[in-house]
Structure formats: structure tokens, C-alpha cells
Amino acid sequence: MGSVTTPGGTTLNPLKIRRSITPNAVPTAPLLDEGELAANLKDLILYTKDNDGNIVKLGQNYDAILAAHFQARNPHGTTKADVGLSNVPNENLKPLYYYNSGSRTLNTPRIMTRMDYAAAANVTYTIDASMYAVGDQFEIARLADSAGEITVALNAGDWLIDGSRSATDLRIHEQTFMAILTKAQADLWTVKVQYV
């Protein structure tokens, strides 16, 4: 692409930076001028040279690092005893995520389950409370005013809403919101709702 002239008459030239496709390649100080950019396209890292002549990392894509970390079961080999949590299972730590999922029973134990919903149809999520431990959470978001009504039901136990216990299913509609549902006791889930 060539240069472009703005309506005010300023000529804009394409910005090109030094780049490498060699894994783990880092530019050397003599290669760059102060403030000049260099990118490693294989590692997705952006570098510059600071005013002291040092090569510094400006940014990095951490997707692969995070994916490897959260895919691994206990990637650091930490035991429950190491952190004083001998009564907490080291199981199913990877969050579960659903987007525009239809009605379903939620029965896959996770510390965190996230449900984002923007479809027009009404939907019901039934939580199988026996499958979750105290402290496990659900984040349920209605992403658009046009989204259908979201009903959240418990197969056992009650909700604690604004200090009052209720066995009535949660029904939220007509507004965008984020609800955080936390299992507080064997038979009680707390509800925090934030409207957007």
C-alpha cells in the first residue's frame, strides 16, 4: 500500500517495523534506534529500544501460555498441603464457558461456570446443586435487551437474595445484567445481580 493524503493535505506513509519469524529471536541494541519498533511475528512479541539503549518488551500475546497453563492439571505440582487447603479438591479447576447455550441442566463440577446469552429465545438453566461444592460459582450474563428471558432453577436448595431465602426460580428479562451465583452452603446459593 502506498502513501495516503488526508483531506488536510498531510501525506501519511505506511508504517513498517523490523520483524522476524524466528522463534525466540530478540533484536539487538545496535539494530534499533531509540523508540524504533521490532516484532517477533512467530512469538507475537513487540520490542523497542529505550533511552538507555536497552531492548525492552512492549507487549506479548499470552494466549498460548495461558492455554497451556489452564489445560494442564496442576501445572506447577502444588499440593493442597503446600497451600494449607487439605480439604479442597484439586479437581476440575478449568472454568467452563457457554455462549448462547440452549436450556440445559448444569451438572459438570467446576469452580467457575460462565454463561453468556444474547439469543432471542427464552432459556432455562437448571443447576444440579449436588454436583457443586461450597464456593463454586456461576456467572450468568444477559448480553442484550433483545435476548430472551433467562430462568435459573435449582434442583435442590434455595437462593439467598437481598438477605431473604427463596425457593422460587430466578427469572431475569428486559435488561442486560450479570448475575453471580455462589454456593454458600449445601442447600443455599447467594445471588448478586448487576444491571448494565
Secondary structure, DSSP 8 states (H G I E B T S, - for coil): ---EE-TTS-EE-----EEE-STT----GGGS-TT-EEEETTTTEEEEE-TTS-EEEEEE--HHHHHHHHHSSSTT---TGGGT-TTS-----S-EEEES--SEEE-S--SEEEEEE--SS-EEEEE-GGG--TT-EEEEEE--TTS--EEEEESSSEEEETTEEE-S-EEE-SS-EEEEEEEEETTEEEEEEEE-
